[in-house]
Amino acid sequence: MDKCFAMLALFARSKRPLGVSDISKALNFNKSTVFNIVHTLDDLGVLEKAAEGKFQFGTRLYILGKAAGRGSELISTVHPYLEEINHNTKLSAFLGIRSGQTAVIIDKADAAFNIKIHSEIGMKIPLLAGAGGRALLAQLSDAEVDKILSTTELKKFTPNACVNKKQYKKMVKQVRTDGISVDMEEYIEGIRAFALPLNVKRANTQVALWVVGLKGQISEETMSRYSTYLKKIAKEIELRFSSP
């Protein structure tokens, strides 16, 4: 246990992915011991694989942070905004991060209305599905987006889903320009969504806010109003993380 927590503390200090050799050298631990602990933590979701055989913090730590209440700065900072969105729009609001080829919900607010989109904290969604994934991908470089698209097929989740990779990449680039992505029943029929990339000043971490509702709740007439409101909220959140 001592070695396990020493390794986690090392990851927190380094703020970059680490390999078995990096950890072994920094802590003077036997490589076989480090190998066993790292892969156990990976299986548990506490760590996850990064590039070049290295590891980084996994999504389970964010979920545990949620369970600990104020234990996660990211969640404790953003949660009041999720509640505000839910209260003002009567739509379900979610906070998510990218974990490899998935988007993972790490917090939500959906109690303000009796019709809500039910998704649990910890739920994983395909990265190339709907608005949330594009908001996360928009925070990566073109080369990283190309790599993901080259190894993953676009699925026809609904008749509205984009399965053309060239067009899909244009949609990702548009999110960088607009600051928002819109899902018009692309992932689930009858469900519409907005997603906004959030710059929370955390290296190697892509974070997004997305807001989901039934088609009847998000009509064409309300799209512009919701977009303007949500972009304002996203800017307020980012200012919180840019403050010293």
LUMNUKOL-346548 format. One record per residue: residue number from 0; residue in three letters; x, y, z of N, C-alpha, C in turn. Coordinates in steps of 0.02 Angstrom, whole numbers. Layout:
N
   i  aa    n_X    n_Y    n_Z   ca_X   ca_Y   ca_Z    c_X    c_Y    c_Z
 NUM Ala      X      Y      Z      X      Y      Z      X      Y      Z
...
***
This chain:
244
   i  aa    n_X    n_Y    n_Z   ca_X   ca_Y   ca_Z    c_X    c_Y    c_Z
   0 Met     41    -60      0      0      0      0     43     63      0
   1 Asp     96     62     40    141    120     42    169    135    -27
   2 Lys    191     82    -61    220     91   -127    169    115   -178
   3 Cys    109     90   -172     54    110   -216     41    186   -209
   4 Phe     35    209   -147     21    280   -136     81    323   -153
   5 Ala    141    297   -144    201    334   -165    200    345   -240
   6 Met    178    294   -277    174    299   -350    121    349   -371
   7 Leu     63    348   -338     10    396   -354     33    467   -339
   8 Ala     69    476   -285     95    542   -268    145    566   -321
   9 Leu    184    519   -347    232    536   -399    195    560   -462
  10 Phe    141    525   -480    102    546   -538     74    617   -528
  11 Ala     51    631   -467     23    697   -452     76    751   -458
  12 Arg    137    736   -436    191    786   -439    216    796   -511
  13 Ser    219    742   -548    250    746   -615    205    781   -666
  14 Lys    139    772   -659     90    802   -704    102    783   -777
  15 Arg    128    724   -788    138    699   -856    136    622   -852
  16 Pro    123    590   -908    123    516   -909    191    488   -889
  17 Leu    190    432   -854    252    399   -831    252    326   -851
  18 Gly    310    300   -867    319    229   -882    347    192   -822
  19 Val    350    126   -828    376     84   -774    447    105   -755
  20 Ser    489    116   -805    559    136   -792    562    203   -757
  21 Asp    519    251   -778    518    317   -746    503    311   -672
  22 Ile    453    271   -656    431    263   -586    484    227   -546
  23 Ser    511    174   -575    562    135   -541    623    177   -523
  24 Lys    644    218   -571    703    261   -560    689    315   -508
  25 Ala    630    347   -513    614    402   -468    606    380   -396
  26 Leu    578    320   -387    562    297   -319    609    242   -294
  27 Asn    655    221   -337    702    167   -320    665    103   -302
  28 Phe    612     88   -339    574     26   -331    596    -24   -384
  29 Asn    590    -87   -367    604   -140   -416    555   -136   -474
  30 Lys    579   -144   -536    536   -137   -595    478   -186   -595
  31 Ser    491   -247   -571    437   -297   -571    382   -277   -522
  32 Thr    401   -246   -466    351   -222   -418    310   -166   -449
  33 Val    344   -119   -481    310    -63   -513    263    -88   -568
  34 Phe    287   -135   -608    247   -163   -663    182   -192   -636
  35 Asn    186   -232   -582    126   -265   -554     77   -213   -527
  36 Ile    103   -163   -491     58   -113   -461     25    -70   -515
  37 Val     65    -49   -564     39     -6   -618    -16    -41   -656
  38 His     -6   -104   -672    -57   -140   -712   -118   -157   -670
  39 Thr   -110   -166   -606   -168   -175   -562   -209   -111   -559
  40 Leu   -175    -54   -552   -210     11   -550   -243     25   -617
  41 Asp   -212      3   -671   -241     12   -738   -305    -30   -743
  42 Asp   -303    -92   -720   -363   -135   -721   -420   -105   -680
  43 Leu   -403    -69   -626   -453    -39   -582   -479     28   -608
  44 Gly   -446     55   -659   -466    119   -686   -436    179   -649
  45 Val   -392    165   -600   -359    219   -563   -306    251   -608
  46 Leu   -272    211   -648   -227    235   -700   -254    212   -767
  47 Glu   -230    243   -820   -248    221   -887   -189    230   -933
  48 Lys   -187    191   -986   -131    192  -1033   -130    257  -1072
  49 Ala    -71    286  -1079    -59    345  -1120    -15    324  -1179
  50 Ala     14    371  -1213     56    356  -1271    123    325  -1250
  51 Glu    153    288  -1295    220    261  -1288    228    217  -1226
  52 Gly    175    179  -1210    179    131  -1155    180    162  -1086
  53 Lys    163    226  -1081    162    260  -1016     92    260   -987
  54 Phe     85    285   -926     21    285   -891      7    354   -863
  55 Gln    -58    368   -853    -80    431   -823   -140    416   -779
  56 Phe   -162    466   -740   -221    457   -698   -282    437   -740
  57 Gly   -322    391   -714   -381    367   -748   -444    401   -722
  58 Thr   -500    385   -754   -563    419   -738   -591    401   -670
  59 Arg   -571    343   -643   -600    322   -579   -583    371   -523
  60 Leu   -525    405   -528   -507    454   -477   -557    512   -477
  61 Tyr   -580    532   -537   -630    586   -540   -695    564   -508
  62 Ile   -713    501   -521   -776    475   -493   -771    469   -417
  63 Leu   -713    447   -392   -702    443   -320   -703    513   -290
  64 Gly   -677    562   -328   -678    631   -306   -749    656   -297
  65 Lys   -793    635   -343   -863    654   -337   -893    624   -274
  66 Ala   -877    562   -260   -903    529   -200   -878    563   -137
  67 Ala   -819    593   -141   -790    627    -83   -814    699    -76
  68 Gly   -861    718   -118   -889    785   -114   -840    838   -138
  69 Arg   -809    873    -93   -764    928   -111   -695    904   -130
  70 Gly   -686    839   -135   -620    811   -148   -593    826   -217
  71 Ser   -635    842   -265   -612    857   -333   -624    930   -348
  72 Glu   -571    968   -361   -578   1038   -377   -619   1048   -441
  73 Leu   -607   1005   -491   -643   1011   -554   -718   1004   -542
  74 Ile   -737    953   -507   -809    940   -497   -840    992   -451
  75 Ser   -805   1009   -396   -834   1057   -349   -841   1126   -380
  76 Thr   -797   1143   -428   -801   1209   -461   -858   1210   -512
  77 Val   -865   1157   -550   -913   1157   -606   -984   1139   -584
  78 His   -991   1099   -531  -1057   1075   -513  -1110   1130   -503
  79 Pro  -1095   1185   -470  -1147   1237   -463  -1172   1263   -531
  80 Tyr  -1129   1263   -581  -1150   1284   -648  -1196   1232   -680
  81 Leu  -1182   1169   -668  -1227   1116   -693  -1297   1125   -663
  82 Glu  -1299   1139   -598  -1363   1148   -565  -1399   1211   -592
  83 Glu  -1361   1263   -605  -1390   1324   -633  -1421   1311   -701
  84 Ile  -1383   1275   -743  -1408   1259   -810  -1471   1217   -806
  85 Asn  -1469   1166   -763  -1527   1122   -755  -1588   1161   -731
  86 His  -1577   1206   -684  -1633   1245   -657  -1661   1293   -709
  87 Asn  -1617   1327   -747  -1640   1378   -794  -1668   1351   -859
  88 Thr  -1643   1293   -880  -1665   1266   -945  -1710   1205   -939
  89 Lys  -1711   1174   -881  -1747   1111   -869  -1718   1054   -911
  90 Leu  -1655   1062   -933  -1621   1010   -971  -1569    976   -925
  91 Ser  -1550    915   -942  -1499    879   -903  -1430    905   -922
  92 Ala  -1389    921   -871  -1322    948   -882  -1270    899   -857
  93 Phe  -1217    889   -896  -1166    840   -880  -1096    869   -887
  94 Leu  -1051    844   -846   -979    860   -852   -944    795   -871
  95 Gly   -902    798   -922   -868    737   -944   -796    749   -963
  96 Ile   -758    695   -964   -688    698   -985   -675    643  -1035
  97 Arg   -620    652  -1073   -600    600  -1120   -557    549  -1085
  98 Ser   -571    486  -1097   -529    431  -1073   -519    384  -1133
  99 Gly   -463    393  -1167   -450    352  -1226   -501    364  -1280
 100 Gln   -537    311  -1298   -587    315  -1351   -658    324  -1324
 101 Thr   -663    347  -1262   -729    357  -1232   -734    426  -1200
 102 Ala   -796    449  -1192   -811    507  -1151   -844    481  -1088
 103 Val   -820    503  -1030   -844    477   -966   -879    532   -927
 104 Ile   -940    519   -906   -977    567   -865   -949    565   -794
 105 Ile   -927    623   -769   -900    625   -701   -943    666   -653
 106 Asp   -994    701   -679  -1040    737   -636  -1102    755   -677
 107 Lys  -1157    770   -643  -1219    786   -678  -1266    826   -633
 108 Ala  -1315    858   -664  -1370    890   -629  -1432    880   -671
 109 Asp  -1482    844   -645  -1541    828   -686  -1604    824   -645
 110 Ala  -1605    859   -587  -1661    851   -541  -1716    903   -550
 111 Ala  -1708    952   -594  -1754   1009   -596  -1818    997   -636
 112 Phe  -1825    940   -667  -1883    930   -709  -1901    855   -709
 113 Asn  -1965    839   -715  -1984    769   -710  -1970    730   -774
 114 Ile  -1954    765   -829  -1930    731   -889  -1856    743   -895
 115 Lys  -1815    690   -890  -1743    701   -892  -1710    643   -929
 116 Ile  -1650    657   -955  -1611    607   -990  -1569    571   -937
 117 His  -1582    507   -927  -1552    471   -871  -1484    443   -892
 118 Ser  -1431    468   -861  -1364    443   -871  -1328    446   -804
 119 Glu  -1294    392   -786  -1261    388   -721  -1190    415   -723
 120 Ile  -1167    440   -667  -1097    459   -660  -1054    396   -669
 121 Gly  -1003    402   -710   -961    344   -726   -979    312   -792
 122 Met  -1036    331   -820  -1058    303   -884  -1009    323   -940
 123 Lys   -993    275   -983   -947    288  -1038   -986    290  -1104
 124 Ile   -970    340  -1145  -1002    351  -1210   -948    348  -1263
 125 Pro   -961    317  -1320   -911    316  -1374   -888    388  -1390
 126 Leu   -822    397  -1397   -795    464  -1409   -821    494  -1474
 127 Leu   -832    452  -1525   -854    476  -1590   -930    473  -1596
 128 Ala   -964    488  -1542  -1038    488  -1542  -1064    554  -1515
 129 Gly  -1100    590  -1555  -1135    649  -1531  -1090    709  -1518
 130 Ala  -1121    760  -1487  -1088    825  -1477  -1032    822  -1425
 131 Gly  -1041    783  -1372   -992    780  -1319   -923    759  -1344
 132 Gly   -921    708  -1386   -858    684  -1412   -823    737  -1454
 133 Arg   -860    773  -1495   -830    825  -1537   -802    882  -1494
 134 Ala   -836    898  -1439   -810    950  -1395   -745    929  -1362
 135 Leu   -738    865  -1349   -675    839  -1320   -621    835  -1373
 136 Leu   -638    811  -1432   -589    805  -1486   -564    873  -1509
 137 Ala   -605    925  -1504   -586    992  -1525   -526   1018  -1485
 138 Gln   -514    988  -1427   -459   1010  -1384   -393    975  -1401
 139 Leu   -395    927  -1447   -335    891  -1469   -307    925  -1532
 140 Ser   -245    908  -1547   -215    933  -1609   -244    896  -1669
 141 Asp   -236    924  -1728   -259    892  -1790   -228    822  -1797
 142 Ala   -164    816  -1779   -130    752  -1785   -161    700  -1739
 143 Glu   -179    721  -1678   -211    674  -1630   -280    654  -1654
 144 Val   -317    702  -1682   -384    686  -1708   -378    637  -1766
 145 Asp   -329    650  -1811   -318    606  -1868   -302    535  -1845
 146 Lys   -261    529  -1793   -242    463  -1768   -302    425  -1742
 147 Ile   -345    460  -1705   -406    428  -1679   -452    407  -1735
 148 Leu   -461    451  -1784   -506    435  -1840   -478    379  -1883
 149 Ser   -412    373  -1886   -381    320  -1927   -388    251  -1897
 150 Thr   -400    249  -1831   -404    184  -1797   -475    166  -1774
 151 Thr   -523    211  -1787   -591    200  -1763   -641    215  -1819
 152 Glu   -689    172  -1828   -741    183  -1878   -798    226  -1849
 153 Leu   -825    270  -1890   -883    309  -1870   -945    265  -1878
 154 Lys   -986    262  -1826  -1045    219  -1827  -1108    259  -1844
 155 Lys  -1152    226  -1879  -1216    257  -1898  -1266    245  -1841
 156 Phe  -1258    282  -1786  -1301    273  -1728  -1373    289  -1745
 157 Thr  -1384    341  -1786  -1451    361  -1808  -1444    383  -1881
 158 Pro  -1500    394  -1915  -1496    419  -1984  -1460    486  -1990
 159 Asn  -1457    524  -1935  -1425    590  -1937  -1350    588  -1921
 160 Ala  -1323    531  -1903  -1253    526  -1884  -1207    534  -1945
 161 Cys  -1151    569  -1935  -1102    578  -1988  -1053    520  -1988
 162 Val  -1045    488  -2046   -999    431  -2051   -943    445  -2102
 163 Asn   -940    507  -2126   -888    528  -2172   -832    560  -2131
 164 Lys   -773    530  -2130   -719    554  -2086   -695    624  -2103
 165 Lys   -693    640  -2168   -672    706  -2188   -721    759  -2163
 166 Gln   -785    744  -2170   -836    791  -2147   -836    795  -2071
 167 Tyr   -825    737  -2039   -825    736  -1966   -768    780  -1939
 168 Lys   -709    776  -1970   -653    818  -1947   -669    892  -1956
 169 Lys   -705    910  -2010   -726    979  -2020   -772   1001  -1962
 170 Met   -815    955  -1940   -860    970  -1885   -822    982  -1821
 171 Val   -769    943  -1809   -727    952  -1750   -693   1021  -1753
 172 Lys   -666   1038  -1811   -633   1103  -1819   -683   1160  -1808
 173 Gln   -745   1151  -1829   -795   1203  -1820   -809   1216  -1747
 174 Val   -803   1164  -1706   -813   1172  -1633   -760   1220  -1605
 175 Arg   -699   1216  -1631   -646   1261  -1607   -664   1333  -1624
 176 Thr   -696   1344  -1681   -715   1411  -1702   -775   1436  -1664
 177 Asp   -826   1393  -1658   -890   1414  -1628   -890   1410  -1552
 178 Gly   -848   1366  -1524   -849   1356  -1451   -906   1312  -1427
 179 Ile   -941   1280  -1474   -998   1238  -1456  -1011   1188  -1511
 180 Ser  -1036   1130  -1491  -1056   1078  -1538  -1129   1061  -1526
 181 Val  -1165   1049  -1580  -1237   1034  -1574  -1251    964  -1603
 182 Asp  -1290    926  -1567  -1309    858  -1587  -1385    858  -1601
 183 Met  -1401    852  -1665  -1472    850  -1685  -1492    778  -1698
 184 Glu  -1501    741  -1644  -1521    670  -1647  -1470    628  -1685
 185 Glu  -1406    641  -1673  -1353    603  -1706  -1336    538  -1669
 186 Tyr  -1342    540  -1603  -1323    482  -1562  -1385    440  -1543
 187 Ile  -1437    474  -1522  -1499    439  -1503  -1558    477  -1535
 188 Glu  -1600    441  -1569  -1658    473  -1601  -1704    503  -1548
 189 Gly  -1726    564  -1561  -1770    599  -1515  -1733    639  -1462
 190 Ile  -1665    636  -1462  -1625    671  -1413  -1581    722  -1448
 191 Arg  -1581    783  -1422  -1538    836  -1448  -1491    859  -1392
 192 Ala  -1434    887  -1411  -1385    906  -1360  -1340    962  -1383
 193 Phe  -1312    997  -1334  -1260   1047  -1345  -1199   1023  -1305
 194 Ala  -1139   1036  -1331  -1079   1019  -1293  -1027   1074  -1303
 195 Leu   -992   1091  -1250   -944   1145  -1252   -877   1123  -1223
 196 Pro   -822   1132  -1260   -756   1116  -1232   -740   1165  -1176
 197 Leu   -708   1140  -1123   -689   1181  -1066   -613   1179  -1057
 198 Asn   -582   1237  -1058   -510   1241  -1044   -502   1252   -969
 199 Val   -485   1199   -934   -478   1203   -861   -405   1202   -839
 200 Lys   -360   1216   -886   -288   1224   -870   -258   1160   -840
 201 Arg   -279   1103   -867   -250   1039   -844   -219   1004   -903
 202 Ala   -154    993   -900   -118    962   -955   -143    892   -968
 203 Asn   -150    875  -1031   -170    807  -1052   -239    787  -1028
 204 Thr   -281    836  -1012   -350    821   -991   -399    861  -1032
 205 Gln   -444    826  -1066   -495    859  -1106   -561    855  -1068
 206 Val   -592    912  -1058   -653    918  -1019   -708    951  -1060
 207 Ala   -769    928  -1053   -824    959  -1089   -887    961  -1046
 208 Leu   -926   1012  -1060   -993   1019  -1030  -1043   1003  -1083
 209 Trp  -1092    958  -1069  -1144    949  -1118  -1213    948  -1086
 210 Val  -1260    972  -1126  -1329    983  -1103  -1375    946  -1150
 211 Val  -1419    906  -1122  -1458    858  -1162  -1533    864  -1147
 212 Gly  -1573    857  -1199  -1645    858  -1189  -1682    822  -1245
 213 Leu  -1746    813  -1236  -1787    784  -1288  -1796    833  -1345
 214 Lys  -1811    807  -1404  -1821    850  -1463  -1872    905  -1449
 215 Gly  -1925    887  -1413  -1977    936  -1397  -1954    990  -1350
 216 Gln  -1901    976  -1310  -1875   1026  -1264  -1826   1074  -1298
 217 Ile  -1792   1049  -1351  -1743   1090  -1386  -1767   1098  -1458
 218 Ser  -1809   1147  -1468  -1836   1160  -1535  -1789   1205  -1574
 219 Glu  -1799   1210  -1640  -1758   1254  -1681  -1762   1326  -1657
 220 Glu  -1820   1345  -1630  -1829   1414  -1607  -1787   1430  -1546
 221 Thr  -1771   1380  -1505  -1733   1392  -1444  -1658   1381  -1451
 222 Met  -1636   1355  -1509  -1566   1337  -1518  -1519   1396  -1506
 223 Ser  -1532   1452  -1537  -1488   1510  -1531  -1485   1536  -1459
 224 Arg  -1543   1538  -1427  -1545   1563  -1358  -1505   1518  -1311
 225 Tyr  -1515   1452  -1318  -1477   1405  -1276  -1402   1410  -1290
 226 Ser  -1384   1415  -1354  -1313   1418  -1372  -1279   1479  -1340
 227 Thr  -1312   1536  -1344  -1284   1598  -1315  -1276   1591  -1240
 228 Tyr  -1327   1564  -1208  -1326   1556  -1135  -1271   1507  -1114
 229 Leu  -1265   1451  -1148  -1215   1401  -1129  -1144   1424  -1141
 230 Lys  -1133   1462  -1195  -1065   1489  -1207  -1046   1539  -1152
 231 Lys  -1094   1575  -1128  -1082   1622  -1072  -1061   1583  -1010
 232 Ile  -1097   1528   -996  -1080   1487   -938  -1010   1457   -945
 233 Ala   -994   1432  -1005   -928   1403  -1017   -872   1453  -1004
 234 Lys   -882   1515  -1026   -832   1567  -1014   -824   1581   -940
 235 Glu   -879   1581   -903   -875   1593   -831   -836   1537   -797
 236 Ile   -847   1475   -818   -811   1418   -789   -736   1424   -804
 237 Glu   -720   1440   -866   -649   1445   -884   -614   1501   -847
 238 Leu   -650   1556   -833   -621   1610   -794   -604   1587   -723
 239 Arg   -645   1544   -696   -632   1517   -629   -565   1480   -627
 240 Phe   -549   1445   -681   -487   1406   -683   -428   1447   -706
 241 Ser   -440   1505   -735   -384   1547   -757   -362   1595   -702
 242 Ser   -403   1601   -650   -385   1645   -594   -328   1616   -554
 243 Pro   -282   1658   -529   -225   1633   -490   -246   1604   -423
***
